Amino acid sequence: MRNRNTLLDLQRVENDQAFVRGAPQKQSSANFYPADATRQEIEAWFQQLEGTARTEATGFFTTIRRDRDGNLISVPYSTEYQGPLAIAAEQLRLAARATDEPTLRHCLETRATAFATSDYLENDVAWMELDSTIEPTIGP
């Protein structure tokens, strides 16, 4: 497993207490995994994965969910959060059209595309080549 195996052990600031009034309590699975999954179940599932399946399941832009039969599966962010990411991508494309800075336009456009494909490499390169008066940092 990659860094996510430590997420089960981590606590947020102030012992996981929400800092925004009315916010729900943080799930121990941090919403990367099904709330009912045990650490042992997740570890056993990861151990049996090989090749592409293992790469996908341990990707930085992936959540782990259950299929209709209750089995663990990896789901790309572009699928899991399709609705909100489509809205964000639309806003990024509008922002890209509003700028005269070519590298900023390219960076915003490639991030919008990455939201739909879960392939962030081109956008990572575009961000590193950014020559703009602003430097956006946009999460998945």
C-alpha positions in Angstrom: 0.0 0.0 0.0 1.1 3.5 -0.5 0.6 6.4 1.9 -3.1 5.6 2.5 -2.2 2.7 4.8 -1.2 5.3 7.4 -4.4 7.3 7.0 -6.2 4.8 9.1 -3.9 5.7 12.0 -3.7 9.4 11.5 -5.8 11.9 13.5 -6.7 15.4 12.4 -5.8 18.4 14.5 -7.4 18.5 17.9 -8.2 14.8 18.0 -10.4 14.8 14.9 -12.7 17.5 16.1 -14.3 19.4 13.3 -13.1 23.1 13.1 -16.2 24.2 11.2 -19.4 24.3 13.4 -22.0 21.8 12.3 -19.5 19.7 10.1 -20.0 16.0 10.5 -17.4 13.9 12.4 -14.6 12.6 10.2 -15.0 9.0 9.2 -12.1 6.8 10.3 -11.8 5.6 6.7 -11.3 9.3 5.6 -13.8 8.4 2.8 -11.0 6.7 0.9 -12.5 3.3 1.9 -16.0 2.1 2.7 -16.9 3.1 6.3 -17.6 -0.5 7.2 -14.3 -1.9 5.9 -11.7 -3.1 8.5 -8.0 -2.5 8.2 -7.5 -6.2 7.9 -10.0 -6.5 5.1 -8.3 -3.6 3.2 -4.8 -5.0 3.7 -5.9 -8.5 2.6 -7.5 -7.0 -0.5 -4.4 -5.0 -1.4 -2.2 -8.0 -1.0 -4.1 -10.0 -3.5 -4.0 -7.3 -6.2 -1.3 -7.5 -9.0 -0.2 -5.4 -11.9 -2.7 -2.8 -13.2 -5.3 -3.6 -10.6 -2.8 -2.9 -7.8 -1.5 0.3 -9.5 -5.1 1.6 -9.9 -6.1 0.7 -6.3 -3.1 2.5 -4.9 -3.3 5.5 -7.1 -3.5 9.0 -5.6 -6.7 9.8 -7.4 -8.7 6.7 -6.4 -11.2 5.7 -3.8 -12.0 2.2 -2.6 -15.7 1.2 -2.6 -17.8 -1.9 -2.6 -19.4 -3.3 -5.7 -23.0 -4.6 -5.7 -21.8 -7.9 -4.3 -19.9 -6.3 -1.4 -16.5 -6.8 -2.9 -13.9 -4.1 -2.7 -13.1 -2.3 -5.9 -11.1 0.8 -6.9 -13.0 3.7 -8.3 -11.2 6.7 -10.0 -12.0 10.1 -8.6 -13.3 11.0 -12.1 -16.0 8.5 -11.6 -16.6 8.8 -7.8 -16.9 12.6 -7.9 -18.0 13.0 -11.5 -20.7 15.6 -10.8 -18.7 18.0 -8.7 -15.6 17.6 -10.9 -17.7 18.4 -14.0 -18.8 21.6 -12.4 -15.2 22.5 -11.3 -13.9 21.6 -14.8 -16.5 23.9 -16.4 -15.4 26.8 -14.1 -11.7 26.1 -14.9 -12.5 26.3 -18.7 -14.3 29.6 -18.2 -11.3 30.9 -16.3 -8.9 29.6 -19.0 -10.9 31.6 -21.6 -10.8 34.7 -19.5 -7.0 34.9 -19.2 -4.5 36.3 -21.7 -1.6 34.3 -20.2 -1.0 31.2 -22.4 0.7 29.0 -19.8 -2.1 29.8 -17.3 -4.7 29.0 -19.9 -3.0 25.7 -20.7 -2.7 24.8 -17.0 -6.4 25.5 -16.3 -7.5 23.6 -19.4 -5.4 20.5 -18.6 -6.6 20.4 -15.0 -10.2 20.5 -16.3 -9.4 17.6 -18.6 -7.7 15.7 -15.8 -10.8 16.0 -13.7 -12.6 13.9 -16.3 -9.9 11.4 -17.0 -8.0 11.0 -13.7 -4.8 11.4 -15.7 -2.9 14.4 -14.1 0.5 14.0 -15.8 0.0 16.6 -18.5 -1.4 19.1 -16.0 1.5 18.4 -13.6 3.9 19.4 -16.4 1.8 22.4 -17.3 1.8 23.6 -13.7 5.6 23.2 -13.5 6.0 25.2 -16.8 3.6 27.9 -15.6 4.9 31.5 -16.3 2.0 33.6 -14.9 1.3 36.3 -12.5 -0.7 33.8 -10.4 0.1 30.2 -9.6 -3.0 28.2 -8.9 -2.9 25.1 -6.8 -6.0 23.0 -7.5 -6.7 19.6 -5.9 -8.3 16.7 -7.6 
